[in-house]
Amino acid sequence: MRIAEAVAKEQGVEFYWIKYQNSPGYQRLQVLIDKEGGVSLSDCERVSRALGVQFDGQIHHSYELEVSSPGMERQLFIASHYRRAIGQTIQIKTFAPVSGQKVWSGLLTGVHDDQIDLQIAQGRLEIAIEQIANAHVTPNFDLS
């Protein structure tokens, strides 16, 4: 993770997250990068080349490296990801029911003390980030 963070910074982008998939005979590293204004294909190519050089010296078996942006429906993992999504609609799934349900969707209105504030149809909901199993942005497309 530190290597990916350092390489991303050197290449002028922000390290967002790394996903690792390990199956028999197959290993895949997916590195997500971001930057203000969005990530370009050339950003991904530069980071991929630089990471390849770093990883090839440390990973001594075959692997697949993928570098991409987190996308429009980006997953939210840590407090800084949630802060960046304030003002957007998100969907969360909690480990255990909160107010009788595990899946919530609403407008993210704030992040404080490792908790998020969601504006939902029934009012306001406050949930600790550690209670969230999965969260992602759900883009709204206004076609009017």
C-alpha positions, -999 to +999 in steps of 0.1 A: +000+000+000+028+024+008+044+018-025+012+026-044+007+057-023+043+069-030+041+062-067+007+079-071+020+110-054+051+110-076+028+108-107+006+137-095-024+118-085-040+106-052-039+070-041-075+060-034-075+023-025-060-010-034-078-043-039-061-076-039-076-108-053-058-141-047-070-172-064-051-204-071-027-196-100-041-160-102-033-129-084-047-095-092-038-060-078-063-033-086-050+002-077-075+030-076-063+065-081-081+099-082-074+136-087-093+168-088-111+170-121-109+133-127-083+107-138-073+104-174-061+073-193-026+087-194-027+091-156-035+054-153-009+044-178+019+064-161+010+050-126+007+015-140+042+016-156+058+031-125+040+006-102+050-023-125+087-014-121+083-013-083+062-044-080+083-065-104+112-062-080+091-073-050+065-098-064+083-129-076+053-147-092+029-138-120+002-112-112-021-089-130-020-051-123-049-029-130-049+009-124-081+028-127-103+055-112-128+047-084-155+055-110-188+073-106-203+047-082-171+047-062-169+026-030-163+045+002-139+029+026-125+055+050-136+089+065-118+109+038-138+091+011-170+100+028-159+136+033-153+139-004-188+125-011-207+150+011-236+164-009-240+132-029-265+103-026-249+072-012-261+037-004-248+018+026-252-017+040-245-022+076-231-052+094-261-053+117-296-037+114-298+000+123-333+011+132-346-023+118-328-024+085-294-030+070-296-011+037-300+027+036-299+052+008-298+090+013-280+123+009-247+124+027-248+156+047-218+153+070-189+133+084-177+139+120-161+118+147-160+088+124-197+089+119-218+099+088-250+119+087-275+107+061-306+127+051-332+099+044-369+100+036-377+095+073-354+123+085-318+121+096-297+090+103-263+090+120-242+059+116-206+051+127-183+043+098-172+011+116-208-002+114-208+001+076-200-031+057-203-015+022-209+019+009-209+036-025-220+067-043-252+064-063-250+091-090-282+111-098-287+118-135-311+147-140-322+143-176-347+172-175 
